[in-house]
Amino acid sequence: MEFHAYHGCLPEEKMYGKRYLVDFSADYDISAAAESDNLSDAQDVARIYDVIAREMAQPSELIETVAARMLRAVEEEFSCLENVRITLSKCSPALAGPAEYSRISVQGGRRNSGRTAEEEEELYNGE
């Protein structure tokens, strides 16, 4: 996925924005979709895109914050997904030398942790 967004600590990044790339992957049981060949039995990738786009539209100072926010939003809205992994790349970051991008990857572990969603939320919030 490709976005123009306004994340960063520098005034120029906030004013003009930058190009960002998002790679998304997840595991889920595809048996129903594979058997039926029916779109209603598959994950709606357009909805996943919309969730990620919504989070990209909220400016943040750090790409770590954006990536973590996207991960939480996807896991909340698509409970059947496991091992959700999001890689967020900021193209042409403001560095002292040439760099194609800076990148952060986050991976969900909620489904494989053995904890309930409520326990995960409490752990995440430090309760």
C-alpha positions in Angstrom: 0.0 0.0 0.0 1.2 3.5 -0.7 0.3 6.7 1.1 1.3 10.3 1.3 1.2 11.2 5.0 2.4 13.8 7.5 4.3 11.9 10.1 7.6 13.1 11.6 9.3 15.4 14.0 10.5 18.0 11.5 8.4 20.9 10.5 8.9 20.1 6.8 7.6 16.6 7.3 4.5 18.0 9.0 3.9 20.6 6.3 4.7 18.8 3.1 4.5 15.1 4.1 6.3 12.1 2.7 5.6 9.0 0.8 5.1 5.8 2.9 4.8 2.2 2.0 2.9 -0.4 4.1 3.3 -4.1 3.8 0.6 -6.2 5.5 0.4 -9.9 6.1 -1.6 -12.2 8.3 -2.6 -15.8 8.7 -6.2 -17.0 8.8 -8.1 -20.2 8.1 -8.9 -20.1 4.4 -10.7 -23.4 4.2 -14.2 -21.9 3.9 -13.2 -19.5 1.1 -11.1 -22.1 -0.7 -14.0 -24.6 -0.6 -16.8 -22.1 -1.6 -14.9 -19.8 -4.0 -17.1 -17.1 -2.5 -15.8 -13.7 -1.7 -18.1 -13.5 1.4 -16.0 -16.4 2.9 -12.7 -14.6 2.5 -11.2 -11.6 4.3 -12.2 -8.3 2.9 -8.9 -6.8 1.9 -10.6 -3.5 1.0 -11.7 -3.2 4.6 -8.2 -4.0 5.8 -6.9 -1.3 3.5 -9.5 1.2 4.9 -8.4 0.5 8.5 -4.7 1.0 7.6 -5.5 4.2 5.6 -7.5 5.6 8.5 -4.5 5.2 10.9 -2.1 6.6 8.3 -4.3 9.7 8.1 -3.6 10.5 11.8 -0.3 12.4 11.9 2.2 11.2 14.5 5.8 12.1 15.3 7.1 8.5 15.1 6.5 5.7 12.6 6.7 3.3 15.5 3.5 4.9 16.9 1.7 4.7 13.5 2.7 1.0 13.0 1.6 0.0 16.5 -1.7 1.9 16.0 -2.3 0.1 12.7 -1.6 -3.2 14.3 -4.0 -2.6 17.2 -6.8 -1.4 14.8 -6.5 -4.4 12.5 -6.4 -6.9 15.3 -9.5 -5.2 16.9 -11.5 -5.2 13.7 -10.4 -8.6 12.3 -10.4 -11.0 15.2 -10.0 -14.1 13.0 -6.5 -12.9 11.7 -3.4 -14.4 13.4 0.2 -13.4 13.2 -0.6 -9.9 11.8 2.6 -8.3 10.6 2.8 -4.7 9.4 5.9 -3.1 8.0 5.9 0.7 7.6 8.5 2.4 5.4 9.1 6.1 5.3 10.6 6.9 1.9 13.5 9.3 1.7 13.9 10.0 5.4 15.6 13.2 6.5 19.1 11.8 7.3 22.6 13.2 7.0 23.2 10.8 4.1 21.4 9.0 1.3 18.7 6.5 2.4 15.9 5.0 0.4 13.7 4.6 3.5 13.5 4.0 7.2 11.4 1.0 8.2 9.7 -0.4 11.3 7.9 -3.8 11.5 5.4 -4.9 14.2 3.8 -8.2 14.6 0.8 -9.2 16.6 1.0 -12.0 19.1 -2.5 -11.8 20.6 -3.8 -14.9 19.0 -0.8 -17.0 19.9 -0.1 -15.7 23.4 -2.5 -18.0 25.2 -4.1 -14.9 26.8 -7.6 -13.6 26.2 -8.1 -10.3 24.3 -9.0 -8.7 27.7 -5.8 -9.9 29.3 -3.8 -8.7 26.3 -5.5 -5.2 26.6 -4.7 -5.1 30.3 -1.1 -6.1 29.6 -0.8 -3.5 26.8 -2.2 -0.7 29.0 0.0 -1.7 32.0 -2.8 -2.7 34.3 
